[in-house]
Amino acid sequence: MRLRTYDKDFKLNAISLHKSGKSVKQVCQDLGIPQSTFVGWLKIYEKGGESAFNSPGNTIDKDMQNIKKKLKDAELERDILKKALAIFSKQK
């Protein structure tokens, strides 16, 4: 199954429909989009406004990538420190 992509104008149109008084469920039914997708767009819009849709990928994905990178770096540092502790403990 191929993931469907939506352009900025489509997302902003969907959000404006919601702001005009339509429920999330109704907007999703009218446009044929999953509710979870639309709710994600609303969160992104609340966080960054229209400019949040300018770049490919959204800010939440970028934040998650940064967090994962920091976690990987911290795990690497921890492993190095464990090895160093083992080496220095044996030198007594």
JOUR-V990251 format. One record per pair of residues at least 24 apart in sequence whose ideal C-beta (glycine too) atoms are under 6 Angstrom apart, sorted by the first residue. I is the first residue (numbers start at 1). J is the second residue. Records with the same first field share a line. If there is no record, write none. Layout:
I=J / J
This chain:
8=53
11=41 / 53
15=45
